[in-house]
Amino acid sequence: MFEFDFKDNSQSEIDRFVEVVLDNINAISATRRKLMYRKGHGLPEPKGSFSISFGYCNIGYLSKDKYRKEVQGVKNLYETTLMTHHPELKTIFQQLVNLHCPEPFTVDQVQINRNWQSPPHRDAGNVGESWIIGLGEYEGGETVVKYPKEHIEYNIKNTFVKFNGSKYIHWTKPYDGNRYSLVFYNHSKAKK
């Protein structure tokens, strides 16, 4: 169980959040994210990196003896494993949003990326605008969004940036260091 409360909106509290919470999430990427990385970069994702969801998903079956927890009242919607095992993360993520996002919102879904350089893609399961923030000790790693008339590079380090990831192709530029990105979005089925 993660125990964390932001004391204030300082940089030192963000750094503590990375150390206490993000550095202690032990996970591996789901098969679809691994395939996305391999297709986009032509090689497997780096050891120790991951891209996982906190919130909901459409796939309930994990293995012969393991199933995800079904969301009551919504057909074919399941809690992600991370949400089932660590529901307290929702409160922690909500605190981060409330303290640091210029337009606070209710947390529904979070894609957590650790040292995961996203290849060009659109977010298939998202609805509307997403918010992204980069955390950790790194240089580079801008998020590039391909709009119809231009590509815009956003420096997301310790800064929330809003864009429509389901509408526009986007990706991560190379970086050095330990980089997390948190993408907050609405799941297409969870909002129905």
ZAKEDO-705000 format. One record per residue (C-alpha): residue in three letters; residue number from 0; x, y, z. Coordinates in steps of 0.02 Angstrom, whole numbers, plus 50000, padded with zeros to 5 digits. Example, Ala and Ser with C-alpha at 12.3 -4.5 7.8 and 13.67 -1.06 7.14 Angstrom:
BEGIN
+--------+-----+-------+-------+-------+
! residu ! num !     u !     v !     w !
+--------+-----+-------+-------+-------+
!    ALA !   0 ! 50615 ! 49775 ! 50390 !
!    SER !   1 ! 50684 ! 49947 ! 50357 !
+--------+-----+-------+-------+-------+
END
This chain:
BEGIN
+--------+-----+-------+-------+-------+
! residu ! num !     u !     v !     w !
+--------+-----+-------+-------+-------+
!    MET !   0 ! 50000 ! 50000 ! 50000 !
!    PHE !   1 ! 50062 ! 50173 ! 49955 !
!    GLU !   2 ! 50053 ! 50303 ! 50093 !
!    PHE !   3 ! 50083 ! 50478 ! 50029 !
!    ASP !   4 ! 50009 ! 50651 ! 50053 !
!    PHE !   5 ! 50074 ! 50807 ! 49969 !
!    LYS !   6 ! 50121 ! 50933 ! 50104 !
!    ASP !   7 ! 50122 ! 51078 ! 49980 !
!    ASN !   8 ! 50146 ! 51115 ! 49795 !
!    SER !   9 ! 50336 ! 51132 ! 49802 !
!    GLN !  10 ! 50463 ! 51049 ! 49688 !
!    SER !  11 ! 50532 ! 50954 ! 49837 !
!    GLU !  12 ! 50360 ! 50874 ! 49862 !
!    ILE !  13 ! 50355 ! 50822 ! 49678 !
!    ASP !  14 ! 50528 ! 50746 ! 49700 !
!    ARG !  15 ! 50467 ! 50655 ! 49857 !
!    PHE !  16 ! 50315 ! 50591 ! 49760 !
!    VAL !  17 ! 50432 ! 50519 ! 49627 !
!    GLU !  18 ! 50541 ! 50437 ! 49760 !
!    VAL !  19 ! 50403 ! 50370 ! 49874 !
!    VAL !  20 ! 50271 ! 50323 ! 49745 !
!    LEU !  21 ! 50330 ! 50313 ! 49565 !
!    ASP !  22 ! 50499 ! 50233 ! 49601 !
!    ASN !  23 ! 50408 ! 50096 ! 49699 !
!    ILE !  24 ! 50283 ! 50043 ! 49568 !
!    ASN !  25 ! 50341 ! 49871 ! 49514 !
!    ALA !  26 ! 50264 ! 49831 ! 49346 !
!    ILE !  27 ! 50291 ! 49770 ! 49171 !
!    SER !  28 ! 50208 ! 49836 ! 49015 !
!    ALA !  29 ! 50056 ! 49748 ! 48947 !
!    THR !  30 ! 50078 ! 49651 ! 48785 !
!    ARG !  31 ! 49997 ! 49786 ! 48677 !
!    ARG !  32 ! 50116 ! 49920 ! 48745 !
!    LYS !  33 ! 50267 ! 49806 ! 48719 !
!    LEU !  34 ! 50213 ! 49775 ! 48539 !
!    MET !  35 ! 50185 ! 49962 ! 48512 !
!    TYR !  36 ! 50362 ! 49998 ! 48572 !
!    ARG !  37 ! 50439 ! 49861 ! 48464 !
!    LYS !  38 ! 50342 ! 49917 ! 48310 !
!    GLY !  39 ! 50386 ! 50101 ! 48336 !
!    HIS !  40 ! 50570 ! 50079 ! 48380 !
!    GLY !  41 ! 50615 ! 49912 ! 48299 !
!    LEU !  42 ! 50678 ! 49839 ! 48462 !
!    PRO !  43 ! 50610 ! 49782 ! 48631 !
!    GLU !  44 ! 50575 ! 49909 ! 48766 !
!    PRO !  45 ! 50725 ! 49942 ! 48880 !
!    LYS !  46 ! 50747 ! 49836 ! 49035 !
!    GLY !  47 ! 50668 ! 49918 ! 49188 !
!    SER !  48 ! 50550 ! 50025 ! 49085 !
!    PHE !  49 ! 50362 ! 50007 ! 49079 !
!    SER !  50 ! 50200 ! 50084 ! 49019 !
!    ILE !  51 ! 50049 ! 50035 ! 49123 !
!    SER !  52 ! 49873 ! 50097 ! 49154 !
!    PHE !  53 ! 49790 ! 50142 ! 49316 !
!    GLY !  54 ! 49601 ! 50144 ! 49298 !
!    TYR !  55 ! 49500 ! 50036 ! 49181 !
!    CYS !  56 ! 49522 ! 49921 ! 49032 !
!    ASN !  57 ! 49416 ! 49815 ! 48915 !
!    ILE !  58 ! 49508 ! 49651 ! 48943 !
!    GLY !  59 ! 49457 ! 49547 ! 49094 !
!    TYR !  60 ! 49552 ! 49386 ! 49058 !
!    LEU !  61 ! 49736 ! 49386 ! 49107 !
!    SER !  62 ! 49781 ! 49202 ! 49113 !
!    LYS !  63 ! 49704 ! 49031 ! 49142 !
!    ASP !  64 ! 49676 ! 49066 ! 49328 !
!    LYS !  65 ! 49679 ! 49256 ! 49338 !
!    TYR !  66 ! 49544 ! 49381 ! 49296 !
!    ARG !  67 ! 49524 ! 49567 ! 49325 !
!    LYS !  68 ! 49390 ! 49641 ! 49437 !
!    GLU !  69 ! 49236 ! 49686 ! 49335 !
!    VAL !  70 ! 49159 ! 49859 ! 49354 !
!    GLN !  71 ! 48980 ! 49839 ! 49411 !
!    GLY !  72 ! 48849 ! 49904 ! 49290 !
!    VAL !  73 ! 48964 ! 49923 ! 49140 !
!    LYS !  74 ! 48980 ! 49777 ! 49020 !
!    ASN !  75 ! 49158 ! 49725 ! 48976 !
!    LEU !  76 ! 49242 ! 49855 ! 49085 !
!    TYR !  77 ! 49371 ! 49799 ! 49213 !
!    GLU !  78 ! 49487 ! 49879 ! 49339 !
!    THR !  79 ! 49670 ! 49872 ! 49291 !
!    THR !  80 ! 49775 ! 49763 ! 49403 !
!    LEU !  81 ! 49862 ! 49917 ! 49473 !
!    MET !  82 ! 49695 ! 49995 ! 49520 !
!    THR !  83 ! 49632 ! 49835 ! 49603 !
!    HIS !  84 ! 49791 ! 49814 ! 49706 !
!    HIS !  85 ! 49821 ! 49998 ! 49743 !
!    PRO !  86 ! 49658 ! 50098 ! 49744 !
!    GLU !  87 ! 49743 ! 50225 ! 49858 !
!    LEU !  88 ! 49841 ! 50288 ! 49707 !
!    LYS !  89 ! 49684 ! 50375 ! 49643 !
!    THR !  90 ! 49685 ! 50493 ! 49793 !
!    ILE !  91 ! 49871 ! 50526 ! 49773 !
!    PHE !  92 ! 49853 ! 50563 ! 49586 !
!    GLN !  93 ! 49705 ! 50676 ! 49624 !
!    GLN !  94 ! 49811 ! 50774 ! 49748 !
!    LEU !  95 ! 49946 ! 50797 ! 49615 !
!    VAL !  96 ! 49817 ! 50862 ! 49491 !
!    ASN !  97 ! 49735 ! 50978 ! 49618 !
!    LEU !  98 ! 49901 ! 51055 ! 49670 !
!    HIS !  99 ! 49990 ! 51068 ! 49502 !
!    CYS ! 100 ! 49870 ! 51066 ! 49355 !
!    PRO ! 101 ! 49812 ! 51238 ! 49294 !
!    GLU ! 102 ! 49638 ! 51166 ! 49262 !
!    PRO ! 103 ! 49605 ! 51034 ! 49396 !
!    PHE ! 104 ! 49493 ! 50888 ! 49345 !
!    THR ! 105 ! 49432 ! 50723 ! 49418 !
!    VAL ! 106 ! 49557 ! 50583 ! 49390 !
!    ASP ! 107 ! 49484 ! 50438 ! 49289 !
!    GLN ! 108 ! 49632 ! 50354 ! 49203 !
!    VAL ! 109 ! 49820 ! 50372 ! 49214 !
!    GLN ! 110 ! 49948 ! 50300 ! 49094 !
!    ILE ! 111 ! 50111 ! 50283 ! 49193 !
!    ASN ! 112 ! 50268 ! 50277 ! 49088 !
!    ARG ! 113 ! 50440 ! 50245 ! 49163 !
!    ASN ! 114 ! 50588 ! 50269 ! 49046 !
!    TRP ! 115 ! 50470 ! 50230 ! 48902 !
!    GLN ! 116 ! 50503 ! 50331 ! 48745 !
!    SER ! 117 ! 50335 ! 50332 ! 48660 !
!    PRO ! 118 ! 50339 ! 50304 ! 48471 !
!    PRO ! 119 ! 50219 ! 50403 ! 48359 !
!    HIS ! 120 ! 50040 ! 50350 ! 48395 !
!    ARG ! 121 ! 49861 ! 50403 ! 48431 !
!    ASP ! 122 ! 49775 ! 50350 ! 48592 !
!    ALA ! 123 ! 49639 ! 50229 ! 48538 !
!    GLY ! 124 ! 49542 ! 50213 ! 48701 !
!    ASN ! 125 ! 49542 ! 50395 ! 48755 !
!    VAL ! 126 ! 49401 ! 50521 ! 48746 !
!    GLY ! 127 ! 49439 ! 50706 ! 48722 !
!    GLU ! 128 ! 49582 ! 50802 ! 48798 !
!    SER ! 129 ! 49724 ! 50723 ! 48897 !
!    TRP ! 130 ! 49843 ! 50803 ! 49021 !
!    ILE ! 131 ! 50025 ! 50749 ! 49029 !
!    ILE ! 132 ! 50165 ! 50790 ! 49151 !
!    GLY ! 133 ! 50347 ! 50732 ! 49153 !
!    LEU ! 134 ! 50433 ! 50695 ! 49318 !
!    GLY ! 135 ! 50605 ! 50638 ! 49372 !
!    GLU ! 136 ! 50786 ! 50684 ! 49340 !
!    TYR ! 137 ! 50807 ! 50691 ! 49152 !
!    GLU ! 138 ! 50854 ! 50805 ! 49008 !
!    GLY ! 139 ! 50762 ! 50810 ! 48841 !
!    GLY ! 140 ! 50609 ! 50699 ! 48820 !
!    GLU ! 141 ! 50492 ! 50830 ! 48748 !
!    THR ! 142 ! 50320 ! 50773 ! 48694 !
!    VAL ! 143 ! 50291 ! 50811 ! 48510 !
!    VAL ! 144 ! 50113 ! 50831 ! 48446 !
!    LYS ! 145 ! 50081 ! 50829 ! 48259 !
!    TYR ! 146 ! 49944 ! 50956 ! 48223 !
!    PRO ! 147 ! 49876 ! 50977 ! 48046 !
!    LYS ! 148 ! 49989 ! 51126 ! 48005 !
!    GLU ! 149 ! 50135 ! 51103 ! 48124 !
!    HIS ! 150 ! 50226 ! 50995 ! 48250 !
!    ILE ! 151 ! 50237 ! 51070 ! 48424 !
!    GLU ! 152 ! 50366 ! 51012 ! 48551 !
!    TYR ! 153 ! 50308 ! 51028 ! 48731 !
!    ASN ! 154 ! 50429 ! 51028 ! 48876 !
!    ILE ! 155 ! 50323 ! 50931 ! 49002 !
!    LYS ! 156 ! 50452 ! 50919 ! 49141 !
!    ASN ! 157 ! 50359 ! 50964 ! 49301 !
!    THR ! 158 ! 50225 ! 51049 ! 49195 !
!    PHE ! 159 ! 50051 ! 50991 ! 49148 !
!    VAL ! 160 ! 50013 ! 51008 ! 48961 !
!    LYS ! 161 ! 49843 ! 50976 ! 48881 !
!    PHE ! 162 ! 49819 ! 50900 ! 48708 !
!    ASN ! 163 ! 49702 ! 50780 ! 48619 !
!    GLY ! 164 ! 49799 ! 50617 ! 48608 !
!    SER ! 165 ! 49656 ! 50524 ! 48526 !
!    LYS ! 166 ! 49648 ! 50651 ! 48384 !
!    TYR ! 167 ! 49831 ! 50696 ! 48354 !
!    ILE ! 168 ! 49984 ! 50587 ! 48329 !
!    HIS ! 169 ! 50112 ! 50616 ! 48466 !
!    TRP ! 170 ! 50277 ! 50544 ! 48528 !
!    THR ! 171 ! 50423 ! 50568 ! 48647 !
!    LYS ! 172 ! 50591 ! 50637 ! 48594 !
!    PRO ! 173 ! 50750 ! 50552 ! 48658 !
!    TYR ! 174 ! 50807 ! 50595 ! 48834 !
!    ASP ! 175 ! 50943 ! 50557 ! 48960 !
!    GLY ! 176 ! 50906 ! 50511 ! 49141 !
!    ASN ! 177 ! 50761 ! 50437 ! 49238 !
!    ARG ! 178 ! 50598 ! 50498 ! 49160 !
!    TYR ! 179 ! 50418 ! 50468 ! 49209 !
!    SER ! 180 ! 50269 ! 50534 ! 49114 !
!    LEU ! 181 ! 50093 ! 50527 ! 49182 !
!    VAL ! 182 ! 49953 ! 50544 ! 49055 !
!    PHE ! 183 ! 49782 ! 50581 ! 49130 !
!    TYR ! 184 ! 49635 ! 50543 ! 49016 !
!    ASN ! 185 ! 49456 ! 50482 ! 49006 !
!    HIS ! 186 ! 49424 ! 50301 ! 48957 !
!    SER ! 187 ! 49298 ! 50283 ! 48816 !
!    LYS ! 188 ! 49193 ! 50151 ! 48905 !
!    ALA ! 189 ! 49207 ! 50223 ! 49081 !
!    LYS ! 190 ! 49124 ! 50385 ! 49023 !
!    LYS ! 191 ! 48972 ! 50303 ! 48941 !
+--------+-----+-------+-------+-------+
END
